[in-house]
Amino acid sequence: MKFNRQGLLQALALASLCAWSLNAHADWAHATDPLIVQPGPAGGAIQAQNPPGFTWARHPTGPASYDIEITPSGGAPTLAVVDRNWYLPTRALPLGNYSWRVRPSGISDWSTPRTFSLTSRSNVFEVPDNATLRARISANPRPRALPPSFTPYANWSAAKKTDLGPYVSRMTNEIKLQITALPALSDSRWPIVISTPLTAAMAAQQTDIRQRINEASRQLEAATVMWRMKRDPMFLTEALRRGDQLAALDTKGPTSYTNQDQATRQISVSLIKAVDILAGDLDSARKAEWLETVRVRTEEIYRNLAGDNGRLDQYPFDSHGNTSLVFLVLISSLSLGDIPEAQKWFDFSFRAYANAPSPWAGPEGGFANGTAYAEYAAGYLVALWDPLTQATGVNFYAKPWALGFLDFAIQFTPPGSKVHAFGDGSETRPDTRVFHAFGSRMVSPRAAWYVSKLGGAEDTLSLLQAPYPMPVADTQVVSPPSNTAYYPSIGWVSMHSDIALTSRSSLYFKSSPYGSFSHSHGDQNGLLLSVAGQPLLVKAGWYDWYGSPYWTDWYHQTRSQNAITFDGGKGQLVTGYREQLQRNGKIIGYAAQPSYDFAEGDATAAYGGQLTMARRQVWHLRDAGNAILVRDRLSATVPHTYEFNLHAPVLMTVESPSAVKIAINGQSVCVRSLNPDAKFSKWIGPGAKLNVVEDHGAFYLPNDGKSTAEFLVLLDVGCKRPAVQVSATATGRTVTVAGQSVTLEGSTLALTQPALQLAPQSAPQLASQVALQPALQLSTTGTVNIAAPPK
């Protein structure tokens, strides 16, 4: 049967209205669809930002506007009317406790009230209304994108020439080299018509388009910057040549938004930056041609994002769409006064982006897609936020989410890290230039510490356009972050022996509500371990391209993680779309004390009904030489053989059926099963990347399906061979490692004697006693490492 599209939409709307009428008193602001934006703030959580941003699911009637009511505790409510399903007040709110609710304008169908708190820990971040912002931008003389400290080289002080002179020379040499090295751009280079499913050849062409456009746009931007600084005609000639090539590409061809969205947004932003920086040096005909290219390409971006009254407002989990949104923000800011459509683009995008810059974490920061993609995001944010801050006067580096985002990078890629953590690209080495640049634009004790410890410098092109001196230079106090952190919205926990030391041990644990969605993997309750920057427990495989057969069958799967599988590698269910968000994990316990860290994750939902329980508890025992105790409890309705998987970057040494050693580059961890029924054996996985060593193995534990299975595993960092004792108690057991004790509730591991000795008798006995309950303390603030905003 064939349906008319308009008729189908009317039918869907009617069905929605019927569902709403049958359930009129339901909390409509909270959708059951995991792809739809969640309402917030909620739960009485202390907000990282003041004023907080408000979001809610759209009302089924599709109203033209909403009334949002915000009520301080014991005070009178204030009402605002908005035409989209979010609200960002323009001014900070008084400190205190609040409730809020929302309804469609003209309908008395209020949502369930939700609560939040604003305290002295809530950083002020105010964004004016659109009209005020547009007036401010238009009043700025061009170039709008460059800071006041950007002046002609001839006017530089001796100190500035000493600091930046080498980078000027480096940039000059790069431009000269690329004049001859970069080929001319041509649509004919990319003949493959993009279609689905994606093939290896199409993926390769998409990568080539992105790389060639990035190279050409960098050369254009570098030449315009150096022309403005040095006034050497060579730079102007090269800028005009590269700009003309980018403008000549077919806007409906292989670099169109439909075919390669990354290319079209990069072409648009590089051309508008060039128009802005060249200012009066660009002839009118060429300027008109470049602006027309920007207009056509950006209008396509705008129409895609503005569809359904702003599709990201309701369905935020679109990685490319969210990146395109911040490109649209900058393009529109630099286009005001030159392109008539720019005001429409700006009003649609700026405050929406300021309200929610990333769907991959809550207001406390973080990045659910993993630290490799966090680094990619930080790279383009520096390129976009620098000119955006100068043009608009809104310092996005001061947004509490940005502070938390940097703290997240510090915790999961601390100085000296050799690999990333979790998700696509996690096996790659961090590029220290990226977060060096991001942190340099903040005034924060931790940012200052991180930048100083990363060493080196940032990319030359971004450095020459940055404020001088860098904002981080205004930091009065330099201090490292805490040794542990918990990011509630993404379900990540870090545990360091001492993050300030390069010799630190670093354990990362993840049980995420994002599941295996987007660039995340089937690694709920997964672990990673590094010592002195050397990875010891690693994520196996390598990232060839998103959705490839290798990615689908191995890299994305649970068996390639340090996580639980069963019956020969069956793991968490990672297919579907909505299902990837629903088959997830969650942190249900977290505690941080001077002598230990603790986290508990529940990944039962990630197994999609295959298991009835999949919980992992992790204790980092500082008083026991930074030993790590891991407990998994697993159950199902049928028999299984469970597998506690381990992946190492070196051949593992099997010391006994219950013990294995991983040692490389002077660092080691000895892994012991404290359950005598769990036996270790190696297994063979897909081939590793060329010149990379990977070894795979697991502790295997058969279970009859009638009782709970338990792994109890000690990660002995440094192979210190501590004394270990497992003793029965009235309600469970006590595990004592080098004198530090852990209380386990529930008796799962069978004990044949009152105490099971598992280590040398000469080890120190009972030096300290710490009873750690399975779920000691959950974070109630929803914030991590919130500091004063940068200046």
N, C-alpha and C positions, 0 to 999 in steps of 0.2 A: 504494500500500500504506500502511495506517495503522499507526503504531507507538504503543504505550503509552509515555509519557514515562519511567516507571521502568524499563521494559524497555530503552529506548534508552540510558539512563544505565548500566545494567548491561552492555550490549554495549560501550559506550565504555570502561568500566572493564576489561572482559575484554581488549579490544584493547590497551589500555595495558599491562596485565600481560604479555600475550604479547610485545609489543615490548620490554618491559623484560627478560623472561627470555631473549630472543634476543640481547640486548646488555647483559648483566648487569654487565660490567666497564667500560662506558662511563662517562664523567664525567657522571652524571645531574644534578649540581648546576648544570650549564651547559646551558640549553635552546637548541635551534636556533630556536625560535619567537621573533622579535624583540619580541613583545608581552610576553613573560614576563620577570620580574625577572632581572637578571644577577648572578652571584655576585661578592661583593666583601667585603673588600678583596682585591686581587690584584696580581700583577706586581712585588712588592717595593716598591710605591710608599710614599713617606713620607705618613703620614696627617695630614690637617689637624686631626683631632679625636682626643683621647685620653680615654676609650676609643673606638675606632672602632665603628661599627655593622656588623653582619654580615648579609648576605642571601644567599639561594640559591634556585634553583628547587625546587619541591616534588618529592619522590620519587614515581615513578609508582604506588607502592602506597598512597599516601595515608595515611601513618602518623599515629598520634595524637600522637606526640612525636618529637623529634630529639635526638641527642647531638652536641654541638659540642665539639671538642677544640682548645684553643689552646696552642701550644708555643713558649716562648721559645728562641732559639738557645742550645744547650748546656744547657738546663734541662729540668725535668719538666713534662709537660702538665697542664693543668687541664681539667676536664670540666664542662659545664653541660647541663641538660636543659630543652628549651623545647617548647611545644606549637604554635608557628607557625614559618614558614620565615624567621625573622630573630632576631637576638639583639643586645641592647644591654647590656653589663656595667654594673653600677651604680657601679663604682669605676674610676678610671684605672689603667692598666697601667704597670709599670716601663718606662723607655725601653729600646729595643733592637730587634732583628730577631725576627720571629715567623713561624710557619707555622700554618695552621689547616685543619681538615677537619671534615666532618659526615657523620652517617649516621642512618638511621631507627633509633629505639630498638629493640633486640632483633634487629636485622639487621646482620650484619657486611659492610655494603656502603658503605665509606667513599668519600667523594668524593675527587677529586684534591686533594692538598695545595696551598694557595695561600699566598703570602708577603706580608708588609707590614712596614713599619718605623715606629717611633715615635721621634721625636727632640725636641730642644728647640723645634723649630718646630711641634710638635703641641700644640695648645691643649687644656687640660683642660676638659671639659664633662661633668659627672656628673649623672645622673638617678636618683633613688632608686627603690626598688621601689614597686609600686602601694599596698601597705598603708601604707607610710611616708608616701607622698604624701597619701593619703586622710585619714590622721590629722592631718597638718599642715594641710590645708585645713579640716577640720571644726573645728579648734581656733581658726581665725581668726574673730573677730567680724565680723558684717556691718556695713557693706558690705565684702565680700571684694574687690570689683573696684577699689576706690579706694586710692591710696597713702597712707601716713601723713601726707604733706604736704598732703593734701586736708582742709582745715579750714573751719569757718564763716567767711564773709567778714568778719564783725565781729572775728575774731581775727587777721586778717592783719596782718603788719608793714607799715610804710610802704613799704619796698622792694618787697615783693610786690604791694602795691596799685599802685605805680608801674609795675611790669613787666606785671602781668596785668589791672589795672583796665580798660584800654581793651577787652580781650577780653570781660570780663564785660558791659560795656555793649553790645558788638556781639552777644553771644549773647542778651542780653535783648531787643534790638531785633528780632533774627531770629525769636525765639519769638513775640513780639507780632504781627509781620507775618504769620507762618504760621498763627496762630489763625484768621484770617479768610480767608487766601489758599488754604489747603489744603482741598480738598473732603473730605467724609466718605467713608470707604471703603465699597465695596459690591461684592459678587460680581457683581451684575448689570451692572457696567461692562464685564465681560469675557465676552461670550457665545460666542466661538468655541471649539469643542471641539478641543483640540490633537491633531493626527494627523501622520502622515508621508505624503509628503514635506512639509517645511516650506514654506509659501507666504509671500508678502510680507505678507499680512494677518495671518497667525499670528505672523510675526516681529515685526510692529508691535505686536500685542497683548502678546507676551512682553516686549517692551521697555517698554511702558506699565505692565505689572504690576510689573516690577522698579523702575521709576522711582517709581511711586506708593507702593509698600511702603517703598522707601528713604527717601522724604520723610517718611512717617508715622512710621517707626521712628526717624528722626533727631529728629523733633519730640518723640517720647516720651522718648528718651534725654536730649535737651537739657533738657527740662522737669524730669525727675527730678534731673539734676545741679544745676540752678539752684535747685530746691526745697531740696536738701540744703545748698547753699551759702548761700542768701539767706533761706530760710523765708518767701518771699512766697506767700500762698495761690493767687495767680494761676497759679503754676507747678504746684502740686499739682493744681489743677483741670484744667489742660490735660493733664498727664501721665495722669490717670485717664481723661480722655475719649479720648485717643489709644490708650491701652492697651486700653480696652474695645472700641474699633473693631477693633483688630488681633485681639483674642481672639474677636470675633464672626464673623470670616470662616470660611467653611465649610472644614474641614480636608480635605474630599474634593473641594473645588471647584477653581476655576482657580488658586488659590495653593497647592495641594497639592504634595507633593514630586514626584509623578508628572507633574503638569502644568507646574510652574514651581519647580524645586528651589531657585533663588536666593531666591525669595519665602518659601518655607516655612522655610528656615534663618534668614533675616533676621528673620522674625516671631518665631521661637523665641528667638533670641539677644537680641533687643531686649526681649522680655517678661521673660526671666530676669534680664537686667541691671536692668530696672526693679524687679523683685521684690527683688533684692539691694540696690539703692541706696535704695529707699524704706523697706526694712526694716520697722520698727514702725509706719510711717505708713500702711500698706496694710491696709484692713479685711479680716477673715478670709474673708468670702464672695468678695470680689473676688480676693483672693490665690489662693484655691482655684480659681477659674475660670481665672485666667491660668496657673496651674501646670498645670492639666489641658490647656490648649491646648499648652503647652510639651511636656508628656508625650506627647500624641498625635502631634504633628508630629515630635518628636525620635525617638520610637520608630520612625517610618517611615524617618527618615534612618538610624538604627542598623541596622534590618533590611536596608536596601539595601546598606549597606557591610559588614555582618557576614556576608552571604551567602557561601557557599563558604568558610566559616571565615576570612573576611576577604579579600574578593576582590582588594583593592588590594595585598595581600601578594604575590600571584602575578602580577597584571596591573595594574601601577602607573600606566600611561599613560592616566589618566582625569582630565581637567582639572577638571571639576565635582566628581567624586568626591573628589579630594584636597582641594579647597576645603571641601567638606562635612565632611571628616574633622576639620579644625581647628575648624570651628564646633562639631562634636560634642564636641571636647575642652573648649572653654570652657563650653558649655551644661552638660555633665556636672559640671564643676568647681564651677560656681555652684549646681547643683541638689542637690548632696550634702546629705542631711539633710532635704530637702523632697520629693523625688520618689524613690520606692523603686527605680525602674529606673536611677537615676543611677549607682549603683555599677557596674552591668553596663556601661553606656555608657562610664564612665571607664576601667575595667580593659581594655576592648577598645581604646580609642582613644589614651590619653595617651602611653604609651611607644612605641606604634607610630608615632605622629606625631613624637615626639622623635627616634626612630631615623632617620626619612626624611621630612623636612618637604616635600620637593618631588621629583617624578620628572623635573623638567626640567633637572637639572644634577647633577653629582657633588658630593662633599663640598667641592670648592674653590669652589662657588658658581656663579653664572651663571643664565641663564634662556633655554632653547632657543627658547621661543615668541616671543621678541623683547622689546625694552625697553618697548614700550607695555603688553604684558601683564605684564611685570615690575613696572611702575608700578602697574597695577591690583592685583597681588598685594600689593605693599608697602602700599597703602592699606588693604586689609582686614586685613593682618597687624598694623598698628599698632592698629587698632580691637579686635583679638582678643588680641594678645600683651600689651598693656598690662594689662588686667584679669587675664589668665592669669598673668602674672609676679607680680602682687600676690597673687593667690589661692593660688598653688602654691609660690612661692619659687624656681621654676625660670626663670631669665632667658634666654628664647629669643634675645634680642639678642646674647647672649654665645656662641651656638653658632657654631663656625667657618663653617658654611654661610652664616649670616646676615652675617658679616663679608665673606665672598667675594661674597655677593649685593650688598652695598653697593658693594664695589670694582668689580663688574661695571657697576653703574649709573654710577659715576664715570667709568669708561673709555669707555662707549658713549653716555652722555648727560652729558658734562662741562658745567660751568657755561657758559651762553650758547647751548646747543644749541637749535635752532629746530624740529627734528624728531626722531623716534625712529629706531631702527635695526632693520631687518629684521622680517619677520613682519607679522601683522595689526595695523593701526593705526599702522604705522611712519611714515606721512605726517603724523601729528598732532603737536602741540606738547607737549613735556613739561610736566607740572604740577609746578613746583618745590616746592610745599608738601609733596608726598608724601614724597620722599626727604629733604627738610629734616627732616620728622618722624622718619623711620626712622633717619637718621644722628644725630639729637639724642639718641637713647636709647643711644648707644654711647660708650665711652671708647676712642678710636682716633685717631691723628694724622691719618689720611686722612679719617675721618668729620668731624673738627673742621674740616679744610681745606674739605671739600665743603660743609658747612653754612654756613660763613662766606662762601664764594664764591657760593652759591645766593642768599643774602640773603633778605629777606622773613621770612615765618613760616609756620607750619603751619596746618592747619584749626583754627578756634576751639574746636570741641567736643573734639577730641582734646587740644589744648593745655591746656584747663582740667582735664582728668582726668589729665594727665601728672605725673610727679614734679617737684617744685620744690626746688632748681633742676634743670635737665636734666642727665643723666649726662655729656653731652659737655663740660659746663663743667669736669669734673675732668681733662680731657686736659691734660697738662703740655707736650706738644710738638705743634705743628701743622705738617704737611708734606704736600705734594702726593704723589700716587702716582707710579709709574714712567711713562715716556713710551710704553711698549708693554706689552701683556699678552696672554697666550695662555690660553684656557680649554679644556683638553683634552677634557673630557667633552661639550662642546657644539660644539667646532670653530670658535670665534670668535677673531679676532685684532684688536687695536687697534694703530694706529701713529700717534702724535702727534709733531709737530715739537717742541713743548714744552707739555705739558698745563697747566702753571702759568700760561700766558699766554692772554689772551682772543683774541689774534691767531693762535692755533695753527691749523695744518692738521691734519685728522683723517681718516685713512683707516681704513675698517672692511672686513674680509675675513672671509668665512664659507665653511666647507666642513664641514657638520655631519653627524654620525652620526644625528641625528634626521630628516634628509631633509626632506620636505614635510609631515610629520606634524602633526596638530592645527592650531595657528595659525602654523606655519612654512610657508615657500613653496618653490617650485622654484628656489631661488637659490643652489645650491651653487656655490662658486667665484665668488660675486657680490661686488661692490664698492660702497661708498658713500664719498663724499668731501665734506667740508665745510671751509671756511676761515673763521676768525673767527666760527664759528657759522652761516655762510651755506651752505646746501646747494648743491652744484654738480653732483655726480652723484647722482641721486636714484632712489628706487624709484617707478615710475609707478603711477597709479591711486589709488583711495581705497576704504576699507573701508565698504561699505554694510551687509551682514550676512553672517554666516558661512554659506557654502554657497549664496549667491545665484547666479543665472546670471552676473552680472558678476564676482563673486568666482571662480567656477569657470572661466570662459572667458578671463579676462584677469588679474585682480588676483593670483591664485594662481600664474599661469603664469610660465615662465622669460622669456618675451619682454618682460615688464614689469619685468625686473631688468637690472642692468648685468652681464650674464652672456652665455654663449655659446649661440646657437641655430644652426639650419642650415635651408637650403631654404625660406626665407620664414617663419621664426618657430617651427619645430619645436624643442622643447626637452626638458627633463627630464620624465620621466613622473611625474605627481602624483596619479594616481588609485589606487584600492584603499585598503586599510587597513594590513595588514601590509606591503604593497608600498611604502607611503610611508616606512616605516622602513628597508626594505631598499635602496630606490633613494636612496642617500644620498651624502654626501661625507665626506672625512676630511682632517685636516691631517697631512701626511707630512713636513713640514720646518718648522722655526721657529728663528730666531736673533735675538738682540737685542744690539747693540753700540752704543757711543756714536755712531759715524758712520753706522750703518745699522740697519734692521730688515729681516727677511726672513721670508716664509712661503710654503709650497707646499701647495696643495690638490689632491686627486684626486677628481674628481666623476664618474669613469667610470660607477660603478654607478648614479648618478642618471639616466642616459640610458637605462637599462633595456635594454641590448644594442644600441641604435641606433648607438653609437660604441664603438670598441675602446680609445680613450684620450681622456681629457679632463682635462688637468692645467693648472693655472695657477700661475705663480710671480710673486711680488710683492716688489720691493725698494723700500724707502723710503730714499732717499739724502739724509741730512742734510747731508753736505758738498757736495752738488750743489744746494743751495738748496731742499731738501725735495722734489726731483723724485721721481717714482714710475715705476718701470719695471715693465711687466706683460708677461709672456710666457705665451702659451697654446700648448700642443701638442695636436693633435687628429688622430685617425685613425679610419677606418671601413673596412669591406670593400667599400663602394660609393662612387661619386663623390658629393660634396656641395659646396654653396657654404656656407661657414661665415660666421657673423655675430657680430662683436664689438659688442654692443649698448651704446648710451649713451642715458641719459635725463637731461634737464636741466629746471630750473624756469624757463627763459627760452628764447627762440628762439636756437638755435645759429648761429654764423657759420661758414660753410664757407669756409676760406681757400684750400684747394687740394684736389685729390683725395685727399691723404693727411693733411690737417690741418683741425681744427675748433676754434673758440674758444667757450668758455662764459663769459660775463661778466654779473654782476648785483650791484647794491649795492656796487660798489667792489671786489669779489672776482672772481677769474677762474682758469680753468685752460685751457691750450692742449693739445690732445690730438693727438699726431702718431704716425702709423704709420711705424715704421722698416723695415717690409717694403714695398717699392715695389709689390708685387703686390696689396696690400690697399687697396681704394679706399673712400672714405666716401660715403655717400648717406643722405639723410633718408627716413623712412617715416612714414606716418600711422597713429596708434593710435586706440583708442576715445576718446571725448570725456572730457576731464578734468572734475573737479568744478567747479561754478560759481565763477567768479572766480579760478580757478587756471590757470596756464600750464604746459603740458608740451610738450616737444619731444623727438622720438625720431629716432634715426639709428643707423647701424652701419657698421663697416668690413667689406667683403665680400671673401671670399677663396675662389675656386674651387679645388677639389682633385679629382684624378683617382681617389682611392680606393686608389692604389698606393703612396703615400708619406705621410709625416706632414706635416700642415699646421701652420704656425706664424704666430701673431700676435706681433709685437714692438711694443709701444705705449708711448710716453712720455707721462705726465701731468705737464705742466710747470706746477706750481702757481705762480700769479701771473704766468704768461706772461712769464717772464724770458728766454726764447729762448736757452737755454744751448747751447754747442757740444756736438755729439754725434758720436761716431765709432764705427763698427762695423768691427772688424778681424778677419780670419781668423787662427786659431792652429792649431797642429798637431792639437788634439783638438776644436776648436769655434770659438768667437769670443769677442772681448772687446768689450763696449760701454762706452764712456767718456762720461760725462755731466758737463760742467763740471769735468773733471779727476778725477772719481771713477769707478773702473772696476769692471765686473761681468764675471766670467768665466762664459760659457754653455757647458756641456758639450753636445757633439753639434752637428753642422752641418746645420741644417734650412733656415735662411734662405740662399738662394743669393746669393753675392757675385760680382759681375762684375769687381771690382778689389780689390787688397789692402786698401784702407780706403775706406769709404763715408762721406763727409763730409755731415752733415745739418744744420749750423748755422753761425752766423757765425764767421769766422776770428778775430775779435777777442776771443772769449770766453776766459776763463782756461784754460790747458792743463795737464792732469796735476798739479793742485794736490795731489791725494792719490791713492793707489792702494789699492783694497781688493778683493781677489779673493773673490767670494761664490759658493760652490758651491751647486748646486741643492738640496741637503738638508744644511744645515750642522749643525744642532744641534736635536734634539728635546728638549722638556722631559722630564726624567726624574723630577721630584718629584711631578708631579700636583697641585701647589699653586700658587696665584697670590696674591701680596700678603698672606700670612698675618701677622697682627699679634697682639699680646697681647690677651687677651679683655677685653671691657668689664667694669667692676666692677658 
